[in-house]
Amino acid sequence: MSNQGFMRAGSTSVAIITLAKGTLGAGILALPSKAAFSGFPLFFVLLAIGGYFTSKSIEMIARGASKTGKYVFEEITEAMFGRVMGVILGISMLLNCYGASIVYVIAIYDSLKALLGQVQAQTGVNWPLYATLIIGGTVLVPLSIFEKINSLRIVSVAGVFGVFFTVASVVYALAYDGVSQDFKPPTGNVSTMMVPQGGFVDIMTVISTVTFAFCNQFNVPQVYHEMNDKSPQAVTKAAYLSTGLAMALYIVTAVAGYLCYGLGIQKDIMLNFTDLIETGHVLIYIGISAVTLSVSVCHLLNNFPMRLSVIFFLPEHYHENRVIKLAVPFFTAVSTIAIACLYADLSIFLGLVGALTGSIICYIVPAMFSIRAKQIEQEVAVDVFKPINNLPSIWSLNSILNNPIEYTMIALGVVIGIVGTFCEFYSCFTS
């Protein structure tokens, strides 16, 4: 892919793998159930829209980093729009990363619950919980303190391969069990999978989950910083190939999972594997182990942007403080594990994180970067950045007419942020 070698630091291929791993995570486990809510046609449309705007957002964030010379999401925002917007984005980043870390631990717990559920029933001991705590204490907490965890390419590669095995296990379940009776006469028919099984609130939770499933924007500034080839062509290639890989895996998983388990699909598809586990299917064991590996990697990689977000709020003389750099990831790792073990509901956390903060990080702020970067190109010489805290200037009628994609993303983000969050809270209290 580049003259730097396929997997050498700074190559476009490494950027693609890192962005893909930042995208692929616990969201893949919930998408089959969301396909049931929306039906396949609408699900594919929502997935395509989410994937397209994710690719555009990657390009927009890279453009913002290029214009400001900053490689931390919050710092780019502050440089372009002032401290207030930087703080708003920083809070969103913290909530998003923190919530996502909780989601990853819940996914580990659900996977172990599927794997050890029979042993738990026989002994009356909550082995999945104990196993989750062991993984957290021996892997997640110690490695989260490692400052350069995001630069270890082997970690991202292992996470991506873990996702491939997860998808393989879902496809295997369909091959072994066949298509659900919900889609066969006399109890059902093919049209069942095409028709939404949920109402408006359920459809909004699908949109929120899709937003979370594609959320990798917090990694983009660092990935762009490490790329040797920072040309728009290289960024576009990394954006579309990483997103395309994620979308392909999402479609395969959602289709295979929903076809196999029909209307009985669980919020976390791993919980549907109980019968196959009890009958000793090795590939299912491998798939569940792969989920544990994949989301553990996500949890570790997530600690890096979370650490940057916390440090952003601290006075500058604390930014290189060794104690701070150790204490922040230690606290976030321990606390997210504790919360996940106390309230293990994957679907609700996925939706809340996607709606409440993903709307800002994935759509609104990247679009604002793009609009402001275009204005900067007109106002100052190329490659020379002049901080301008003139937020209202991006809302002129002329700006709206000249940036249709950006303002569509902003409008979408506002709808998801307000309506999606309301629907997630409503679903939380009524489920």
C-alpha positions as a Markdown table, in Angstrom:
| # | Residue | x | y | z |
|---|---|---|---|---|
| 1 | Met | 0.0 | 0.0 | 0.0 |
| 2 | Ser | 2.9 | 2.3 | 0.6 |
| 3 | Asn | 6.6 | 2.5 | 0.1 |
| 4 | Gln | 6.9 | 2.2 | 3.8 |
| 5 | Gly | 5.9 | -1.4 | 3.8 |
| 6 | Phe | 2.6 | -3.0 | 4.6 |
| 7 | Met | 2.8 | -3.0 | 8.4 |
| 8 | Arg | 5.5 | -0.4 | 9.1 |
| 9 | Ala | 4.8 | 2.4 | 11.5 |
| 10 | Gly | 3.3 | 5.3 | 9.7 |
| 11 | Ser | 2.1 | 3.4 | 6.7 |
| 12 | Thr | -1.4 | 3.8 | 5.3 |
| 13 | Ser | -2.1 | 0.1 | 6.0 |
| 14 | Val | -1.4 | 0.6 | 9.7 |
| 15 | Ala | -3.7 | 3.6 | 9.7 |
| 16 | Ile | -6.4 | 1.4 | 8.1 |
| 17 | Ile | -6.0 | -1.4 | 10.7 |
| 18 | Thr | -5.9 | 1.0 | 13.6 |
| 19 | Leu | -9.0 | 2.9 | 12.5 |
| 20 | Ala | -10.8 | -0.4 | 11.8 |
| 21 | Lys | -9.9 | -1.7 | 15.3 |
| 22 | Gly | -11.1 | 1.6 | 16.7 |
| 23 | Thr | -14.4 | 1.0 | 14.9 |
| 24 | Leu | -14.9 | -2.7 | 15.5 |
| 25 | Gly | -15.9 | -3.6 | 19.0 |
| 26 | Ala | -18.9 | -4.4 | 21.1 |
| 27 | Gly | -21.3 | -2.8 | 18.6 |
| 28 | Ile | -21.0 | -5.8 | 16.4 |
| 29 | Leu | -22.6 | -8.0 | 19.1 |
| 30 | Ala | -25.8 | -5.8 | 19.3 |
| 31 | Leu | -26.4 | -5.2 | 15.6 |
| 32 | Pro | -28.2 | -8.5 | 14.8 |
| 33 | Ser | -30.9 | -7.6 | 17.3 |
| 34 | Lys | -31.1 | -4.1 | 15.9 |
| 35 | Ala | -31.7 | -5.6 | 12.4 |
| 36 | Ala | -34.8 | -7.2 | 13.9 |
| 37 | Phe | -36.1 | -3.8 | 15.1 |
| 38 | Ser | -35.6 | -2.1 | 11.7 |
| 39 | Gly | -35.9 | -4.9 | 9.2 |
| 40 | Phe | -33.2 | -5.6 | 6.7 |
| 41 | Pro | -33.9 | -2.8 | 4.1 |
| 42 | Leu | -34.0 | 0.0 | 6.6 |
| 43 | Phe | -31.1 | -1.5 | 8.5 |
| 44 | Phe | -28.9 | -1.5 | 5.4 |
| 45 | Val | -29.8 | 2.1 | 4.6 |
| 46 | Leu | -29.0 | 3.3 | 8.2 |
| 47 | Leu | -25.7 | 1.4 | 8.1 |
| 48 | Ala | -24.8 | 2.9 | 4.7 |
| 49 | Ile | -25.5 | 6.4 | 5.9 |
| 50 | Gly | -23.5 | 5.9 | 9.1 |
| 51 | Gly | -20.6 | 4.4 | 7.2 |
| 52 | Tyr | -20.6 | 7.2 | 4.7 |
| 53 | Phe | -20.6 | 10.0 | 7.2 |
| 54 | Thr | -18.0 | 8.2 | 9.3 |
| 55 | Ser | -15.7 | 8.2 | 6.3 |
| 56 | Lys | -16.3 | 11.9 | 5.7 |
| 57 | Ser | -15.8 | 12.7 | 9.4 |
| 58 | Ile | -12.3 | 11.0 | 9.3 |
| 59 | Glu | -11.4 | 13.3 | 6.4 |
| 60 | Met | -12.8 | 16.3 | 8.1 |
| 61 | Ile | -10.9 | 15.7 | 11.4 |
| 62 | Ala | -7.6 | 15.1 | 9.5 |
| 63 | Arg | -8.2 | 18.4 | 7.7 |
| 64 | Gly | -8.7 | 20.1 | 11.0 |
| 65 | Ala | -5.5 | 18.6 | 12.4 |
| 66 | Ser | -3.6 | 19.7 | 9.3 |
| 67 | Lys | -4.8 | 23.3 | 9.5 |
| 68 | Thr | -4.2 | 23.7 | 13.2 |
| 69 | Gly | -1.1 | 21.6 | 13.6 |
| 70 | Lys | -2.8 | 19.9 | 16.6 |
| 71 | Tyr | -3.2 | 16.2 | 17.0 |
| 72 | Val | -5.5 | 15.9 | 20.0 |
| 73 | Phe | -9.3 | 16.2 | 19.3 |
| 74 | Glu | -9.9 | 18.7 | 22.0 |
| 75 | Glu | -6.9 | 20.8 | 21.1 |
| 76 | Ile | -8.1 | 21.0 | 17.5 |
| 77 | Thr | -11.5 | 22.1 | 18.7 |
| 78 | Glu | -10.1 | 24.8 | 21.0 |
| 79 | Ala | -7.7 | 26.1 | 18.4 |
| 80 | Met | -10.6 | 26.5 | 15.9 |
| 81 | Phe | -13.4 | 27.6 | 18.1 |
| 82 | Gly | -12.0 | 28.7 | 21.5 |
| 83 | Arg | -11.9 | 27.2 | 25.0 |
| 84 | Val | -15.6 | 26.9 | 25.5 |
| 85 | Met | -16.1 | 24.6 | 22.5 |
| 86 | Gly | -12.9 | 22.7 | 23.5 |
| 87 | Val | -14.4 | 22.0 | 26.9 |
| 88 | Ile | -17.7 | 20.9 | 25.5 |
| 89 | Leu | -16.0 | 18.5 | 23.1 |
| 90 | Gly | -13.7 | 17.3 | 25.9 |
| 91 | Ile | -16.7 | 16.5 | 28.2 |
| 92 | Ser | -18.3 | 14.6 | 25.3 |
| 93 | Met | -15.1 | 12.7 | 24.7 |
| 94 | Leu | -14.8 | 11.7 | 28.3 |
| 95 | Leu | -18.4 | 10.5 | 28.5 |
| 96 | Asn | -18.0 | 8.7 | 25.2 |
| 97 | Cys | -14.8 | 6.9 | 26.0 |
| 98 | Tyr | -15.8 | 6.2 | 29.6 |
| 99 | Gly | -19.2 | 4.8 | 28.5 |
| 100 | Ala | -17.6 | 2.8 | 25.7 |
| 101 | Ser | -15.1 | 1.3 | 28.2 |
| 102 | Ile | -18.1 | 0.2 | 30.3 |
| 103 | Val | -19.7 | -1.4 | 27.2 |
| 104 | Tyr | -16.5 | -3.3 | 26.5 |
| 105 | Val | -16.4 | -4.8 | 30.0 |
| 106 | Ile | -20.1 | -5.7 | 29.7 |
| 107 | Ala | -19.4 | -7.5 | 26.4 |
| 108 | Ile | -16.6 | -9.5 | 28.2 |
| 109 | Tyr | -19.1 | -10.4 | 30.9 |
| 110 | Asp | -21.8 | -11.4 | 28.5 |
| 111 | Ser | -19.4 | -13.6 | 26.5 |
| 112 | Leu | -18.1 | -15.3 | 29.6 |
| 113 | Lys | -21.7 | -15.7 | 30.8 |
| 114 | Ala | -22.5 | -17.6 | 27.6 |
| 115 | Leu | -19.4 | -19.7 | 28.0 |
| 116 | Leu | -19.7 | -20.4 | 31.7 |
| 117 | Gly | -23.5 | -20.2 | 32.1 |
| 118 | Gln | -23.9 | -24.0 | 32.5 |
| 119 | Val | -21.2 | -24.2 | 35.2 |
| 120 | Gln | -22.9 | -21.3 | 37.0 |
| 121 | Ala | -26.2 | -23.1 | 36.9 |
| 122 | Gln | -24.7 | -26.2 | 38.3 |
| 123 | Thr | -22.6 | -24.7 | 41.1 |
| 124 | Gly | -24.7 | -21.6 | 41.9 |
| 125 | Val | -21.5 | -19.5 | 41.7 |
| 126 | Asn | -21.3 | -16.4 | 39.5 |
| 127 | Trp | -18.2 | -17.6 | 37.6 |
| 128 | Pro | -18.7 | -15.2 | 34.7 |
| 129 | Leu | -18.4 | -12.3 | 37.1 |
| 130 | Tyr | -15.3 | -13.7 | 38.8 |
| 131 | Ala | -13.7 | -14.4 | 35.4 |
| 132 | Thr | -14.5 | -10.8 | 34.3 |
| 133 | Leu | -12.8 | -9.5 | 37.4 |
| 134 | Ile | -9.8 | -11.7 | 36.9 |
| 135 | Ile | -9.4 | -10.5 | 33.3 |
| 136 | Gly | -9.8 | -6.9 | 34.5 |
| 137 | Gly | -7.3 | -7.2 | 37.3 |
| 138 | Thr | -4.6 | -9.2 | 35.4 |
| 139 | Val | -5.0 | -7.7 | 31.9 |
| 140 | Leu | -7.1 | -4.5 | 31.6 |
| 141 | Val | -5.9 | -2.6 | 34.6 |
| 142 | Pro | -2.1 | -3.3 | 34.3 |
| 143 | Leu | -1.9 | -2.8 | 30.5 |
| 144 | Ser | -4.1 | 0.4 | 30.6 |
| 145 | Ile | -1.2 | 2.1 | 32.5 |
| 146 | Phe | 1.1 | 1.5 | 29.5 |
| 147 | Glu | 1.4 | 5.0 | 28.0 |
| 148 | Lys | 2.0 | 4.0 | 24.4 |
| 149 | Ile | -0.6 | 1.1 | 24.2 |
| 150 | Asn | -2.1 | 2.7 | 21.1 |
| 151 | Ser | 1.2 | 2.5 | 19.2 |
| 152 | Leu | 1.5 | -1.3 | 19.6 |
| 153 | Arg | 0.4 | -2.5 | 16.2 |
| 154 | Ile | 0.2 | -6.1 | 17.4 |
| 155 | Val | -2.6 | -5.1 | 19.7 |
| 156 | Ser | -4.7 | -3.6 | 16.9 |
| 157 | Val | -4.0 | -6.6 | 14.6 |
| 158 | Ala | -4.9 | -9.1 | 17.3 |
| 159 | Gly | -8.2 | -7.2 | 17.9 |
| 160 | Val | -9.1 | -7.2 | 14.2 |
| 161 | Phe | -8.5 | -10.9 | 13.9 |
| 162 | Gly | -10.6 | -11.4 | 17.0 |
| 163 | Val | -13.5 | -9.7 | 15.3 |
| 164 | Phe | -13.1 | -12.0 | 12.2 |
| 165 | Phe | -13.4 | -15.1 | 14.5 |
| 166 | Thr | -16.4 | -13.6 | 16.1 |
| 167 | Val | -18.1 | -13.1 | 12.7 |
| 168 | Ala | -17.1 | -16.6 | 11.8 |
| 169 | Ser | -18.8 | -18.0 | 14.9 |
| 170 | Val | -22.1 | -16.3 | 14.0 |
| 171 | Val | -21.9 | -17.6 | 10.4 |
| 172 | Tyr | -21.2 | -21.1 | 11.7 |
| 173 | Ala | -24.2 | -20.9 | 14.0 |
| 174 | Leu | -26.4 | -20.1 | 10.9 |
| 175 | Ala | -24.8 | -22.9 | 8.9 |
| 176 | Tyr | -25.4 | -25.4 | 11.8 |
| 177 | Asp | -28.9 | -24.4 | 13.0 |
| 178 | Gly | -30.2 | -23.1 | 9.7 |
| 179 | Val | -32.7 | -20.4 | 9.2 |
| 180 | Ser | -35.1 | -19.6 | 12.1 |
| 181 | Gln | -38.7 | -20.9 | 11.9 |
| 182 | Asp | -39.8 | -17.3 | 12.3 |
| 183 | Phe | -39.0 | -17.0 | 8.5 |
| 184 | Lys | -40.5 | -20.3 | 7.4 |
| 185 | Pro | -44.2 | -21.3 | 6.9 |
| 186 | Pro | -46.5 | -21.9 | 8.6 |
| 187 | Thr | -45.2 | -19.7 | 11.5 |
| 188 | Gly | -43.6 | -17.0 | 9.4 |
| 189 | Asn | -42.3 | -16.0 | 6.0 |
| 190 | Val | -39.5 | -14.2 | 4.3 |
| 191 | Ser | -41.2 | -10.9 | 4.4 |
| 192 | Thr | -40.9 | -11.0 | 8.2 |
| 193 | Met | -37.2 | -10.1 | 8.0 |
| 194 | Met | -37.9 | -7.2 | 5.8 |
| 195 | Val | -40.5 | -5.5 | 8.0 |
| 196 | Pro | -39.5 | -3.5 | 11.1 |
| 197 | Gln | -40.4 | -5.3 | 14.3 |
| 198 | Gly | -40.1 | -2.2 | 16.5 |
| 199 | Gly | -41.7 | 1.2 | 16.7 |
| 200 | Phe | -40.3 | 4.7 | 16.4 |
| 201 | Val | -38.4 | 4.5 | 19.7 |
| 202 | Asp | -36.8 | 1.1 | 18.7 |
| 203 | Ile | -35.8 | 2.6 | 15.3 |
| 204 | Met | -34.1 | 5.5 | 17.1 |
| 205 | Thr | -32.2 | 3.0 | 19.2 |
| 206 | Val | -31.0 | 1.4 | 16.0 |
| 207 | Ile | -29.6 | 4.7 | 14.8 |
| 208 | Ser | -27.9 | 5.3 | 18.2 |
| 209 | Thr | -26.3 | 1.9 | 18.1 |
| 210 | Val | -25.1 | 2.3 | 14.5 |
| 211 | Thr | -23.6 | 5.6 | 15.6 |
| 212 | Phe | -21.7 | 3.9 | 18.4 |
| 213 | Ala | -20.7 | 1.0 | 16.1 |
| 214 | Phe | -18.9 | 3.3 | 13.7 |
| 215 | Cys | -17.4 | 5.6 | 16.3 |
| 216 | Asn | -13.6 | 5.8 | 15.9 |
| 217 | Gln | -13.2 | 9.6 | 15.6 |
| 218 | Phe | -11.4 | 10.0 | 18.8 |
| 219 | Asn | -8.4 | 8.0 | 17.4 |
| 220 | Val | -8.2 | 9.9 | 14.1 |
| 221 | Pro | -5.9 | 12.8 | 15.2 |
| 222 | Gln | -3.3 | 10.5 | 16.6 |
| 223 | Val | -3.6 | 8.1 | 13.6 |
| 224 | Tyr | -3.2 | 11.1 | 11.2 |
| 225 | His | -0.2 | 12.4 | 13.2 |
| 226 | Glu | 1.5 | 9.0 | 12.8 |
| 227 | Met | 0.9 | 8.7 | 9.0 |
| 228 | Asn | 4.0 | 9.3 | 6.9 |
| 229 | Asp | 1.8 | 10.2 | 3.9 |
| 230 | Lys | -0.6 | 12.8 | 5.0 |
| 231 | Ser | -2.0 | 13.6 | 1.6 |
| 232 | Pro | -5.8 | 13.9 | 1.2 |
| 233 | Gln | -5.6 | 10.8 | -1.1 |
| 234 | Ala | -4.0 | 8.7 | 1.7 |
| 235 | Val | -6.5 | 9.9 | 4.3 |
| 236 | Thr | -9.4 | 9.2 | 2.0 |
| 237 | Lys | -8.1 | 5.7 | 1.3 |
| 238 | Ala | -7.7 | 5.0 | 5.0 |
| 239 | Ala | -11.1 | 6.4 | 5.8 |
| 240 | Tyr | -13.1 | 4.4 | 3.2 |
| 241 | Leu | -11.2 | 1.1 | 3.5 |
| 242 | Ser | -11.3 | 1.0 | 7.3 |
| 243 | Thr | -15.0 | 1.9 | 7.3 |
| 244 | Gly | -15.8 | -0.4 | 4.4 |
| 245 | Leu | -14.1 | -3.3 | 6.3 |
| 246 | Ala | -16.2 | -2.6 | 9.4 |
| 247 | Met | -19.4 | -2.3 | 7.3 |
| 248 | Ala | -18.9 | -5.6 | 5.6 |
| 249 | Leu | -18.4 | -7.4 | 8.9 |
| 250 | Tyr | -21.4 | -5.7 | 10.4 |
| 251 | Ile | -23.7 | -6.7 | 7.5 |
| 252 | Val | -22.5 | -10.4 | 7.6 |
| 253 | Thr | -23.0 | -10.6 | 11.3 |
| 254 | Ala | -26.4 | -8.9 | 11.4 |
| 255 | Val | -27.8 | -10.9 | 8.5 |
| 256 | Ala | -26.4 | -14.3 | 9.7 |
| 257 | Gly | -27.4 | -13.6 | 13.3 |
| 258 | Tyr | -31.0 | -12.5 | 12.6 |
| 259 | Leu | -31.5 | -15.3 | 10.0 |
| 260 | Cys | -30.4 | -17.9 | 12.5 |
| 261 | Tyr | -32.2 | -16.7 | 15.6 |
| 262 | Gly | -35.1 | -14.7 | 14.2 |
| 263 | Leu | -37.3 | -12.9 | 16.7 |
| 264 | Gly | -35.6 | -14.7 | 19.6 |
| 265 | Ile | -32.3 | -12.8 | 19.0 |
| 266 | Gln | -30.8 | -11.5 | 22.2 |
| 267 | Lys | -29.4 | -8.0 | 22.7 |
| 268 | Asp | -26.0 | -9.6 | 22.8 |
| 269 | Ile | -25.9 | -12.4 | 20.2 |
| 270 | Met | -23.3 | -14.3 | 22.3 |
| 271 | Leu | -26.2 | -15.1 | 24.7 |
| 272 | Asn | -27.9 | -17.0 | 21.9 |
| 273 | Phe | -25.0 | -19.5 | 21.8 |
| 274 | Thr | -25.9 | -21.4 | 24.9 |
| 275 | Asp | -27.2 | -24.5 | 23.1 |
| 276 | Leu | -24.1 | -24.7 | 20.8 |
| 277 | Ile | -21.8 | -24.3 | 23.8 |
| 278 | Glu | -23.5 | -27.1 | 25.7 |
| 279 | Thr | -23.1 | -29.5 | 22.7 |
| 280 | Gly | -19.4 | -28.7 | 22.5 |
| 281 | His | -18.9 | -26.7 | 19.3 |
| 282 | Val | -15.3 | -25.7 | 19.2 |
| 283 | Leu | -15.7 | -22.8 | 16.8 |
| 284 | Ile | -18.2 | -21.2 | 19.1 |
| 285 | Tyr | -15.7 | -21.5 | 21.9 |
| 286 | Ile | -13.2 | -19.8 | 19.7 |
| 287 | Gly | -15.7 | -17.1 | 18.7 |
| 288 | Ile | -16.5 | -16.3 | 22.3 |
| 289 | Ser | -12.8 | -16.2 | 23.2 |
| 290 | Ala | -12.3 | -13.9 | 20.2 |
| 291 | Val | -14.9 | -11.5 | 21.5 |
| 292 | Thr | -13.2 | -11.4 | 24.8 |
| 293 | Leu | -9.9 | -10.6 | 23.1 |
| 294 | Ser | -11.4 | -8.0 | 20.7 |
| 295 | Val | -13.3 | -6.0 | 23.3 |
| 296 | Ser | -10.3 | -6.2 | 25.7 |
| 297 | Val | -8.2 | -4.6 | 23.0 |
| 298 | Cys | -10.9 | -1.9 | 22.6 |
| 299 | His | -10.9 | -1.2 | 26.3 |
| 300 | Leu | -7.1 | -0.8 | 26.3 |
| 301 | Leu | -7.0 | 1.4 | 23.2 |
| 302 | Asn | -9.9 | 3.5 | 24.6 |
| 303 | Asn | -7.8 | 4.4 | 27.6 |
| 304 | Phe | -5.4 | 6.5 | 25.5 |
| 305 | Pro | -7.9 | 9.1 | 24.2 |
| 306 | Met | -9.6 | 9.1 | 27.6 |
| 307 | Arg | -6.2 | 9.9 | 29.3 |
| 308 | Leu | -5.7 | 12.8 | 26.8 |
| 309 | Ser | -9.2 | 14.1 | 27.5 |
| 310 | Val | -8.5 | 14.2 | 31.3 |
| 311 | Ile | -5.1 | 15.8 | 30.8 |
| 312 | Phe | -6.7 | 18.5 | 28.5 |
| 313 | Phe | -8.7 | 19.8 | 31.5 |
| 314 | Leu | -5.6 | 20.0 | 33.8 |
| 315 | Pro | -3.2 | 23.0 | 34.1 |
| 316 | Glu | -0.4 | 22.7 | 31.6 |
| 317 | His | 2.3 | 22.0 | 34.2 |
| 318 | Tyr | 0.5 | 18.7 | 35.0 |
| 319 | His | 0.5 | 17.4 | 31.5 |
| 320 | Glu | 3.7 | 15.5 | 31.8 |
| 321 | Asn | 3.3 | 14.6 | 35.5 |
| 322 | Arg | 4.1 | 10.9 | 35.9 |
| 323 | Val | 1.7 | 10.4 | 38.7 |
| 324 | Ile | -1.2 | 11.8 | 36.7 |
| 325 | Lys | -0.4 | 9.7 | 33.7 |
| 326 | Leu | -0.5 | 6.6 | 35.9 |
| 327 | Ala | -3.4 | 7.5 | 38.1 |
| 328 | Val | -5.9 | 8.5 | 35.3 |
| 329 | Pro | -5.9 | 5.2 | 33.3 |
| 330 | Phe | -5.8 | 3.2 | 36.6 |
| 331 | Phe | -8.8 | 4.9 | 37.9 |
| 332 | Thr | -10.8 | 4.8 | 34.6 |
| 333 | Ala | -10.0 | 1.1 | 34.2 |
| 334 | Val | -11.0 | 0.1 | 37.7 |
| 335 | Ser | -14.1 | 2.2 | 37.8 |
| 336 | Thr | -15.4 | 1.1 | 34.4 |
| 337 | Ile | -15.0 | -2.5 | 35.4 |
| 338 | Ala | -16.9 | -1.9 | 38.6 |
| 339 | Ile | -19.8 | -0.1 | 36.9 |
| 340 | Ala | -20.0 | -2.8 | 34.2 |
| 341 | Cys | -20.2 | -5.6 | 36.8 |
| 342 | Leu | -22.9 | -3.7 | 38.7 |
| 343 | Tyr | -25.1 | -2.9 | 35.7 |
| 344 | Ala | -24.5 | -5.2 | 32.9 |
| 345 | Asp | -26.9 | -4.1 | 30.1 |
| 346 | Leu | -25.0 | -3.9 | 26.9 |
| 347 | Ser | -27.7 | -2.6 | 24.6 |
| 348 | Ile | -28.7 | 0.4 | 26.8 |
| 349 | Phe | -25.1 | 1.6 | 27.3 |
| 350 | Leu | -24.4 | 1.2 | 23.6 |
| 351 | Gly | -27.4 | 3.4 | 22.7 |
| 352 | Leu | -26.8 | 6.0 | 25.3 |
| 353 | Val | -23.2 | 6.5 | 24.4 |
| 354 | Gly | -24.0 | 6.6 | 20.7 |
| 355 | Ala | -26.8 | 9.1 | 21.1 |
| 356 | Leu | -25.6 | 11.4 | 23.9 |
| 357 | Thr | -21.9 | 11.8 | 22.9 |
| 358 | Gly | -21.5 | 10.0 | 19.6 |
| 359 | Ser | -23.7 | 12.6 | 17.9 |
| 360 | Ile | -21.2 | 15.3 | 18.8 |
| 361 | Ile | -18.0 | 13.4 | 18.2 |
| 362 | Cys | -19.1 | 11.6 | 15.0 |
| 363 | Tyr | -21.1 | 14.2 | 13.2 |
| 364 | Ile | -21.3 | 17.7 | 14.6 |
| 365 | Val | -17.7 | 18.6 | 15.5 |
| 366 | Pro | -16.0 | 17.0 | 12.5 |
| 367 | Ala | -18.5 | 18.9 | 10.2 |
| 368 | Met | -17.6 | 22.1 | 12.0 |
| 369 | Phe | -13.9 | 21.4 | 11.5 |
| 370 | Ser | -14.5 | 21.1 | 7.8 |
| 371 | Ile | -16.4 | 24.3 | 7.5 |
| 372 | Arg | -13.9 | 26.2 | 9.5 |
| 373 | Ala | -10.9 | 24.7 | 7.6 |
| 374 | Lys | -12.5 | 25.9 | 4.3 |
| 375 | Gln | -12.9 | 29.4 | 5.8 |
| 376 | Ile | -9.3 | 29.4 | 7.0 |
| 377 | Glu | -8.1 | 28.5 | 3.5 |
| 378 | Gln | -9.9 | 31.6 | 2.2 |
| 379 | Glu | -8.7 | 33.9 | 5.0 |
| 380 | Val | -5.0 | 33.0 | 5.4 |
| 381 | Ala | -2.2 | 31.5 | 3.4 |
| 382 | Val | -2.2 | 27.7 | 3.0 |
| 383 | Asp | -0.4 | 25.9 | 5.9 |
| 384 | Val | -0.6 | 29.0 | 8.1 |
| 385 | Phe | -3.1 | 28.8 | 10.9 |
| 386 | Lys | -4.5 | 31.8 | 12.6 |
| 387 | Pro | -6.7 | 31.0 | 15.7 |
| 388 | Ile | -10.2 | 32.4 | 15.1 |
| 389 | Asn | -12.8 | 32.2 | 17.8 |
| 390 | Asn | -15.7 | 33.4 | 15.6 |
| 391 | Leu | -18.2 | 30.6 | 16.0 |
| 392 | Pro | -21.2 | 32.4 | 14.6 |
| 393 | Ser | -19.5 | 32.9 | 11.3 |
| 394 | Ile | -20.0 | 29.3 | 10.3 |
| 395 | Trp | -23.8 | 29.7 | 10.5 |
| 396 | Ser | -24.3 | 32.2 | 7.7 |
| 397 | Leu | -26.7 | 31.3 | 4.9 |
| 398 | Asn | -23.8 | 31.4 | 2.4 |
| 399 | Ser | -21.9 | 28.9 | 4.5 |
| 400 | Ile | -24.9 | 26.6 | 4.7 |
| 401 | Leu | -25.4 | 26.7 | 0.9 |
| 402 | Asn | -21.7 | 26.0 | 0.2 |
| 403 | Asn | -21.4 | 23.1 | 2.7 |
| 404 | Pro | -24.4 | 20.8 | 2.2 |
| 405 | Ile | -22.7 | 17.6 | 3.5 |
| 406 | Glu | -21.4 | 19.3 | 6.6 |
| 407 | Tyr | -24.7 | 20.8 | 7.6 |
| 408 | Thr | -26.5 | 17.6 | 6.9 |
| 409 | Met | -24.1 | 15.9 | 9.4 |
| 410 | Ile | -24.8 | 18.7 | 11.9 |
| 411 | Ala | -28.5 | 18.3 | 11.5 |
| 412 | Leu | -28.3 | 14.5 | 11.8 |
| 413 | Gly | -26.1 | 14.9 | 14.9 |
| 414 | Val | -28.6 | 17.2 | 16.6 |
| 415 | Val | -31.5 | 14.9 | 15.9 |
| 416 | Ile | -29.6 | 11.8 | 17.2 |
| 417 | Gly | -28.3 | 13.8 | 20.2 |
| 418 | Ile | -31.8 | 15.0 | 21.3 |
| 419 | Val | -34.3 | 12.5 | 20.0 |
| 420 | Gly | -32.0 | 9.5 | 20.2 |
| 421 | Thr | -31.0 | 10.2 | 23.8 |
| 422 | Phe | -34.6 | 10.7 | 24.9 |
| 423 | Cys | -35.6 | 7.4 | 23.2 |
| 424 | Glu | -32.7 | 5.6 | 24.9 |
| 425 | Phe | -33.7 | 6.8 | 28.3 |
| 426 | Tyr | -37.3 | 5.9 | 27.5 |
| 427 | Ser | -36.3 | 2.4 | 26.5 |
| 428 | Cys | -34.1 | 2.1 | 29.6 |
| 429 | Phe | -37.0 | 2.9 | 32.0 |
| 430 | Thr | -39.7 | 0.9 | 30.1 |
| 431 | Ser | -37.7 | -2.2 | 29.4 |
